[in-house]
Amino acid sequence: MKQSVENLQAIVNAAEIRTVNIQSFLKIVKKYTEPTELTPAILREFMEKVVVHAPGKSSGHRVQRIDVHNTFIGEIDLSPEYSKYEKETAA
């Protein structure tokens, strides 16, 4: 019973953190509802970091993985698009 309460508390705490992060992200988004250009200031507010991995060659094509970590949200998994590109270029 005690462990069950602790597990539920951990779930609630994680949900509260996600809520705060989403609210913080939405606050930034509302500042830029209709940007006319992508400026360094906008990028700094939205991006926590960008990780560029070493390039590789597959089927004679240069392929490079890039991980984008957004502020308050974390990493966006672009692997479906990456896989789609791989399939299109291999065909």
C-alpha positions in Angstrom: 0.0 0.0 0.0 2.8 2.4 0.9 4.6 1.7 -2.3 1.4 2.2 -4.3 1.0 5.6 -2.7 4.6 6.5 -3.5 4.2 5.4 -7.1 1.0 7.5 -7.5 2.8 10.5 -6.0 5.6 10.1 -8.4 3.1 10.0 -11.3 1.4 13.1 -10.0 4.7 15.0 -9.6 5.8 14.1 -13.1 2.4 15.3 -14.5 2.8 18.6 -12.6 6.3 19.2 -14.1 5.0 18.5 -17.6 2.1 20.9 -17.0 4.5 23.7 -15.9 6.8 23.0 -18.9 3.9 23.1 -21.4 2.6 26.3 -19.9 6.1 27.9 -20.1 6.4 26.7 -23.7 3.0 28.1 -24.6 4.0 31.5 -23.1 6.9 31.7 -25.5 4.7 30.5 -28.5 2.2 33.3 -27.8 4.9 35.9 -28.1 5.6 34.8 -31.7 2.2 34.0 -33.1 3.0 35.3 -36.6 6.8 35.8 -37.0 7.9 37.3 -40.3 11.4 35.9 -40.0 13.3 33.3 -38.0 15.8 35.4 -35.9 18.6 34.2 -33.5 16.5 35.5 -30.6 13.6 33.3 -31.5 15.8 30.3 -32.0 17.4 30.9 -28.6 14.1 31.0 -26.9 12.8 27.8 -28.5 15.9 25.7 -28.8 17.8 24.3 -25.8 20.4 22.6 -27.9 21.0 20.9 -31.2 23.2 17.8 -31.4 24.7 17.1 -34.8 26.1 13.5 -35.1 28.9 12.4 -37.3 27.8 11.7 -40.9 27.6 8.3 -42.3 27.2 6.9 -45.8 24.3 4.6 -46.7 23.7 3.4 -50.2 26.2 6.0 -51.4 24.2 8.9 -49.8 25.6 11.0 -47.0 23.3 10.7 -44.0 23.6 12.7 -40.8 21.5 12.5 -37.7 20.5 15.7 -35.9 18.8 15.8 -32.4 16.8 18.9 -31.7 16.1 19.6 -28.0 13.4 22.3 -27.5 13.2 24.5 -24.4 10.7 23.0 -21.8 9.7 20.1 -24.1 12.9 18.2 -24.6 14.0 16.3 -27.7 11.8 16.0 -30.7 12.2 12.6 -32.3 12.6 13.2 -36.0 13.3 9.5 -36.8 10.0 8.9 -38.8 11.0 11.7 -41.2 14.6 10.5 -41.2 13.3 7.0 -42.1 11.0 8.3 -44.7 13.9 10.2 -46.4 16.0 7.0 -46.3 13.2 5.0 -48.0 12.7 7.7 -50.7 16.4 8.0 -51.5 16.9 4.2 -51.6 14.0 3.7 -54.1 
